[in-house]
Amino acid sequence: MKSPVQSSAPSPVARGSAAASSARSPRAPQRPSPYLSGAQTKALFANSLAARMERLSAEDMVSTDEAAALAGTSRVTINAWIAKGRAIGLTQTRRGFRLPRWQFEPQCWAALPALSQALGTVEGWALLAFLETPLGGLSGKTPRQAIEQGQLERVLALAGVEAS
């Protein structure tokens, strides 16, 4: 008598079971790749650059010199604030920063250090994107609108979730 260990081929029952079960179960649907093609990536970057350039030239943007005049300080201080996350400075394709003028309004200005800390970033584009993107947790308002309406604690809580 042959031992089951000696046989390397599956038994007719096992083969039939495997064939029967694969015939009964539908083939799993193919999932699309989670990765972009090279062409899609290039288009995404091109659109991103165009969107950033458009945002940098918006009417609410000021230079570091203009921001210094608004804040009653020097351009050097504005640059130091940007480096610390105290002010939102957006990098340009050329030297220097552009800053949203509205950040110097009292409610936003007071919120920026805590928001930067809650998000765990000092990068201007990341801070701006968070502040200008409508959130479901704020009933479709942007965090900037919510801060202006006195909801800083709620915004900071959502920023903490965003950062994790």
Residue pairs with C-beta under 8 A, 6 or more apart in sequence:
10 18
36 44
52 90
52 125
53 93
55 61
55 90
55 128
56 90
56 92
56 98
60 100
60 101
60 102
61 90
61 98
61 99
61 100
61 101
62 70
62 98
62 99
62 100
62 101
63 96
63 97
63 98
63 99
64 75
64 78
64 79
64 89
64 96
64 97
64 99
65 75
66 99
66 101
67 75
67 78
67 87
67 99
67 101
67 104
68 74
68 75
68 77
68 78
70 101
70 104
71 77
71 78
71 104
78 87
78 89
78 97
78 99
79 89
79 97
80 86
81 87
81 89
82 88
82 89
82 97
82 99
82 122
82 124
83 122
84 113
84 116
84 122
85 112
85 113
85 116
85 117
85 121
85 122
85 127
86 112
86 113
86 116
87 99
87 103
87 112
88 99
88 100
88 103
88 112
88 124
88 127
88 128
88 131
89 97
89 98
89 99
89 124
90 97
90 98
90 99
90 100
90 124
90 125
90 128
91 97
91 124
91 125
92 98
97 124
99 124
100 128
102 108
102 144
103 109
103 112
105 148
107 147
107 148
107 150
107 152
108 144
108 147
108 148
111 147
111 152
111 155
111 156
112 127
114 152
114 156
115 127
115 130
115 131
115 143
115 155
115 156
115 159
116 122
116 127
118 156
118 159
118 160
118 163
119 126
119 127
119 130
119 159
119 162
119 163
120 163
121 127
121 163
130 143
130 159
130 162
131 142
131 143
131 144
131 147
132 142
132 143
132 144
133 142
133 143
134 140
134 141
134 142
135 141
135 142
135 143
135 158
137 154
137 158
137 161
138 145
138 146
138 151
138 154
138 155
138 158
141 149
143 155
143 158
143 159
146 152
146 154
146 155
147 155
